[in-house]
Amino acid sequence: MPHGRAAVLTLTFLALLAPAGQASALSPGEAEVIQRAAAHFLDSTPENNFLLAPTEVRGRLQSGKSDFVLVDVRSEKEFELWHLPGAISIPVREIAEPRSLAKLSREREIILYCNSGHESTKALSLLRILDYPAFSMKWGMMGWRTVPATAAALRAIAEGTTGSFPTAP
């Protein structure tokens, strides 16, 4: 990777990982580099946002092909309780660490998942900026199988919304 591109990616990573109050510590030049990298990333994002339906992930698992790796970005504790067959564990907060990136390849697609899709989408963005062929399983484990907590959460959402909140035309 050229030195300039490595610098852009490093600065982008730092900006994405920094707590909200620390983002202002960037110089104007660094902020401009990050804005350009972010614009490039967003401009190259396909309509499906690199999201795969759980049924597609299941089909790939059932195919027996080894052209992808499943990465569970939930905590180690959650991974130990249950995970998708053949998945490896790299918690989302560790995804950018060199030892974690060393477990991944740019030659195989990376399918990320978490509980709801929220955390895996963060990891997806970081990996895509670093040119990894990453995808996220839409809705995470909620889309994979209905578990009591998920069903309860969906009921709470349905019961807690009235459908009468204002929207703009």
VEXFI-225603 format. One record per residue (C-alpha): residue in one letter; z, x, y. Coordinates in Angstrom, 3 decimals. Example, Ala and Ser with C-alpha at 12.3 -4.5 7.8 and 13.67 -1.06 7.14 Angstrom:
<sites>
{"A" {7.800 12.300 -4.500}}
{"S" {7.140 13.670 -1.060}}
</sites>
This chain:
<sites>
{"M" {0.000 0.000 0.000}}
{"P" {-0.889 1.461 3.411}}
{"H" {2.017 2.592 5.560}}
{"G" {1.250 0.015 8.275}}
{"R" {1.243 -2.905 5.822}}
{"A" {4.485 -1.674 4.276}}
{"A" {6.072 -1.627 7.717}}
{"V" {4.892 -5.188 8.415}}
{"L" {6.282 -6.409 5.119}}
{"T" {9.573 -4.612 5.621}}
{"L" {10.020 -6.076 9.095}}
{"T" {9.055 -9.526 7.844}}
{"F" {11.563 -9.280 5.019}}
{"L" {14.306 -8.183 7.370}}
{"A" {13.588 -11.054 9.729}}
{"L" {13.568 -13.617 6.919}}
{"L" {16.751 -12.323 5.351}}
{"A" {18.759 -11.800 8.541}}
{"P" {21.424 -14.362 9.401}}
{"A" {20.354 -16.640 12.255}}
{"G" {22.293 -14.787 14.941}}
{"Q" {20.830 -11.424 13.991}}
{"A" {17.156 -12.354 14.286}}
{"S" {17.313 -11.665 18.030}}
{"A" {18.059 -7.983 17.268}}
{"L" {14.330 -7.413 16.737}}
{"S" {12.367 -5.684 19.444}}
{"P" {9.488 -7.623 21.035}}
{"G" {7.032 -5.384 19.138}}
{"E" {8.756 -6.071 15.817}}
{"A" {8.819 -9.791 16.518}}
{"E" {5.080 -9.701 17.267}}
{"V" {4.346 -7.923 13.967}}
{"I" {6.395 -10.505 12.082}}
{"Q" {4.652 -13.370 13.868}}
{"R" {1.249 -11.955 12.869}}
{"A" {2.358 -11.544 9.241}}
{"A" {3.770 -15.073 9.196}}
{"A" {0.582 -16.505 10.699}}
{"H" {-1.514 -14.707 8.076}}
{"F" {0.743 -16.051 5.307}}
{"L" {0.596 -19.623 6.614}}
{"D" {-3.162 -19.481 7.217}}
{"S" {-3.746 -18.384 3.618}}
{"T" {-1.461 -21.014 2.052}}
{"P" {-3.449 -23.529 -0.018}}
{"E" {-3.035 -27.272 0.301}}
{"N" {-0.718 -27.388 -2.730}}
{"N" {1.615 -24.818 -1.080}}
{"F" {1.686 -22.764 -4.310}}
{"L" {3.654 -25.567 -5.997}}
{"L" {3.182 -26.430 -9.671}}
{"A" {4.162 -29.746 -11.234}}
{"P" {6.753 -29.530 -14.014}}
{"T" {4.164 -30.961 -16.423}}
{"E" {1.858 -28.038 -15.633}}
{"V" {4.655 -25.538 -16.224}}
{"R" {5.490 -27.246 -19.528}}
{"G" {1.846 -27.091 -20.569}}
{"R" {1.724 -23.389 -19.807}}
{"L" {4.878 -22.814 -21.856}}
{"Q" {3.454 -24.788 -24.766}}
{"S" {0.167 -22.858 -24.622}}
{"G" {1.927 -19.706 -25.781}}
{"K" {0.067 -17.599 -23.217}}
{"S" {1.889 -14.630 -21.730}}
{"D" {-0.026 -14.380 -18.444}}
{"F" {2.990 -15.572 -16.434}}
{"V" {6.730 -15.048 -16.154}}
{"L" {9.296 -17.762 -15.453}}
{"V" {11.998 -16.759 -12.993}}
{"D" {15.164 -18.800 -12.603}}
{"V" {16.493 -18.137 -9.089}}
{"R" {19.728 -20.072 -9.592}}
{"S" {23.039 -18.241 -10.027}}
{"E" {23.734 -16.256 -13.198}}
{"K" {26.384 -18.846 -14.091}}
{"E" {23.878 -21.697 -13.867}}
{"F" {21.332 -19.667 -15.842}}
{"E" {23.880 -19.079 -18.617}}
{"L" {24.597 -22.823 -18.884}}
{"W" {20.918 -23.625 -19.502}}
{"H" {17.477 -22.486 -18.439}}
{"L" {13.842 -22.917 -19.332}}
{"P" {12.647 -21.203 -22.531}}
{"G" {11.647 -17.584 -21.919}}
{"A" {12.889 -17.498 -18.317}}
{"I" {14.508 -14.458 -16.743}}
{"S" {17.279 -14.674 -14.173}}
{"I" {16.893 -13.252 -10.672}}
{"P" {19.188 -15.100 -8.261}}
{"V" {17.461 -15.963 -4.979}}
{"R" {19.732 -13.687 -2.944}}
{"E" {18.636 -10.744 -5.112}}
{"I" {14.883 -11.446 -5.229}}
{"A" {14.009 -8.861 -2.537}}
{"E" {16.042 -6.033 -4.052}}
{"P" {14.009 -3.157 -5.507}}
{"R" {15.624 -3.576 -8.952}}
{"S" {14.594 -7.261 -8.964}}
{"L" {11.052 -6.594 -7.765}}
{"A" {10.747 -3.960 -10.517}}
{"K" {11.073 -6.801 -13.071}}
{"L" {7.996 -8.515 -11.624}}
{"S" {4.323 -7.639 -11.804}}
{"R" {1.394 -8.356 -9.562}}
{"E" {-0.693 -8.650 -12.755}}
{"R" {1.082 -11.770 -14.065}}
{"E" {1.724 -15.032 -12.261}}
{"I" {5.352 -15.653 -11.367}}
{"I" {6.667 -19.195 -11.657}}
{"L" {9.969 -19.673 -9.838}}
{"Y" {12.416 -22.522 -10.226}}
{"C" {15.899 -23.565 -9.115}}
{"N" {17.739 -26.892 -9.148}}
{"S" {15.719 -28.784 -6.534}}
{"G" {12.867 -26.503 -5.461}}
{"H" {14.523 -25.522 -2.191}}
{"E" {15.778 -22.053 -3.165}}
{"S" {12.714 -21.217 -5.246}}
{"T" {10.497 -22.007 -2.249}}
{"K" {12.408 -19.391 -0.231}}
{"A" {11.789 -16.836 -2.971}}
{"L" {8.154 -17.968 -3.186}}
{"S" {7.577 -17.269 0.502}}
{"L" {9.081 -13.802 0.262}}
{"L" {7.093 -12.882 -2.840}}
{"R" {3.848 -14.255 -1.404}}
{"I" {4.310 -12.200 1.777}}
{"L" {4.675 -9.182 -0.529}}
{"D" {1.411 -10.105 -2.298}}
{"Y" {2.933 -11.225 -5.598}}
{"P" {1.094 -14.066 -7.377}}
{"A" {4.068 -16.422 -7.125}}
{"F" {4.346 -20.180 -7.524}}
{"S" {7.290 -22.580 -7.413}}
{"M" {7.931 -25.462 -9.786}}
{"K" {7.950 -28.580 -7.660}}
{"W" {11.357 -30.292 -7.598}}
{"G" {12.858 -27.538 -9.780}}
{"M" {15.141 -28.639 -12.578}}
{"M" {15.295 -32.128 -11.036}}
{"G" {11.633 -32.472 -11.943}}
{"W" {12.055 -30.882 -15.357}}
{"R" {14.624 -33.246 -16.782}}
{"T" {16.910 -35.921 -15.490}}
{"V" {20.500 -34.843 -15.711}}
{"P" {23.474 -37.025 -14.765}}
{"A" {24.067 -35.194 -11.471}}
{"T" {20.410 -35.595 -10.511}}
{"A" {20.362 -39.286 -11.377}}
{"A" {23.573 -39.782 -9.380}}
{"A" {22.112 -37.900 -6.417}}
{"L" {18.954 -40.018 -6.472}}
{"R" {21.037 -43.206 -6.599}}
{"A" {23.169 -41.975 -3.691}}
{"I" {20.052 -41.270 -1.649}}
{"A" {18.625 -44.707 -2.459}}
{"E" {21.923 -46.413 -1.605}}
{"G" {22.581 -44.288 1.480}}
{"T" {19.279 -44.931 3.218}}
{"T" {18.339 -48.232 4.744}}
{"G" {14.726 -47.505 5.469}}
{"S" {15.303 -48.647 9.043}}
{"F" {15.603 -45.326 10.834}}
{"P" {13.189 -45.072 13.784}}
{"T" {9.958 -43.115 13.471}}
{"A" {7.207 -42.312 15.902}}
{"P" {3.866 -44.105 15.571}}
</sites>
